Amino acid sequence: MGAKNITLNNKKVMFKQQMKMRQKAKTILMDSFKESLVSVLPITIIVMLLCFTITPIPIGGLLAFIVGAVLLIIGISFFTIGADMAMTPLGERVGAHMTKSKKIWLIVIVSFLIGTIITISEPDLQVLATQVWGVPNPVLIGAVAIGVGVFLVIALLRIIFAIKLSNLLIAFYTLIFILAFFIPKDFLSIAFDSGGVTTGPMTVPFIMALGIGVSSIRNDKNANRDSFGLVALSSIGPILAIFVLAFVYNPNGSEYDPVILPEIYDSVELWDMFQSAFPLYMKEMAISLAPIILFFIIFQVVAMKLNKQQMLKMIFGFIYTYVGLILFLTGVNVGFMPVGNYIGKILAGLDYNWIIIPIAMLIGYFIVSAEPAVHVLNVQVEKITAGAIPEKAMNTALSIGVSISLGLAMIRVLTGISILWLLLPGYSIAILLTFVVPKIFTSIAFDSGGVASGPMTATFLLAFSMGACEAVGGNVVADAFGVVAMVAMTPLITIQLLGVYYKIKISRNPHLDENDILGNNEIVDNSEEIIEL
């Protein structure tokens, strides 16, 4: 009788645990859904208001946009959960295991392979490659991937040897802008855009977690601060790689494929349009995730050795990531991109086409919140700084930066001025700020530039810029491209200005020290906790 009671009690305990886990999972999913809804809703409302006022569009295009918005909300929700369950803990574990070996040659080889593999998997790069004529897609993608691999090695070695990030940024960006004066105009914007698109939803969670994993083995007070900066340095490699291709290939033949607003006459045609796109992105994302999953399996066998329960949760994380990216990319490319191009074309064709500047700034302010990788960055920043840099402050600074960048990008479209007239002073200001702000803000700022320029920028905003440039009769390749580069630049300034504000705040309180609240909190390897989601 006693044995039966024990068995019954054990079953009750197990049942309660299962119910608790299900409730926790449901809460996480609902929270993620609400966050995605808040992110996507503002830009959806802005576009809807434009459609019903100064930029009327066919009803079919509007319905496609609404369906795309719904897919974006669901896609971002799934992706965020998947990144927390799989990409982030995997990156942290790889970084920690790799560095504990204390073999520099192993760190160099593994980090180069990781950087190359994960960049080839980045969907944003595929979008950019199809727009660059004169260079075969595999060549461009391969060169950019190698560039990221090389600079990821540099970024990880910087953490291990505690090299000052600002010194590397000054050196490499000086080299970039010297070479920029010798690069053909038609290739210049594409080169800077490539630095932004390679740090997207596939790359950022893994690379940022990799930095945390590597820095976790250091015990000095600056280890926390140095965990940032990997995205910043990884964004430099693609720019230099495209510069090299510009000397080898003839970029003057670069063109772009116009985005056409689909003609939809009924609900069946609307569904067919999305239904036909799903297999394409299912295949694309399967190819993209395959190298990462293969690396995960090899790493599990050789070093990680997770138990069965942890393995299952990691696998479910990859499934969430896969489904989320399929829904996100389908919504963006089928629903958002054509409408963005059409609205840009209509606005730039108006007699008062200057209105496109404030409208673009308004779109830029809200659209950055819809970038999947931005959520990953903000969570990491708030966690690493123990709440000293809250998510709300990061979002505001990023939104202001992207808003300014879109305004400047539209000025370029309307006037045709060279992108160097904006990038050179912008990066000069960003570099000068590195000498006066708390160092962790420099690392976060240069990471945020790459994070902000994700798939929403590479699709909706680039299409918006292309439509506007086509309407004013500009050079689409030279003038419309570069919007990604502009989005990647301005957060470098606004996030560091946030750092100036924090520095002033600290100076006014004699009981506070910069290192006490910024970049000196103990790094905790919480990958187990993340996996438990």
Secondary structure, DSSP 4 states (H G I P E B T S, - for coil): -HHHHHHHHHHHHHHHHHHHHHHHHHHHHHHHHHHHHHHHHHHHHHHHHHHTTTS---HHHHHHHHHHHHHHHHHHHHHHHHIIIIIHHHHHHHHHHHHHT--HHHHHHHHHHHHHHHHHT-HHHHHHHHH-TTS-HHHHHHHHHHHHHHHHHHHHHHHHTT--HHHHHHHHHHHHHHHHTTS-HHHHHHHHHHHHHTSSTTHHHHHHHHHHHHHTT--STTHHHHTS-HHHHHTHHHHHHHHHHHHHS-GGG---PPP------SHHHHHHHHHHHHHHHHHHHHHHHHHHHHHHHHHIIIII---HHHHHHHHHHHHHHHHHHHHHHHIIIIIIHHHHHHHHHHHHTSTTGGGHHHHHHHHHHHHGGG-HHHHHHHHHHHHHTTTSS-HHHHHHHHHHHHHHHHHHHHHHHHH---THHHHHHHHHHHHHHTTTS-HHHHHHHHHHHHHHSSHHIIIIIHHHHHHHHHHTT--IIIIITTHHHHHHHHHHHHHHHHHHHHHHHHHT-TT--HHHHSS-SPP---HHHHHT-
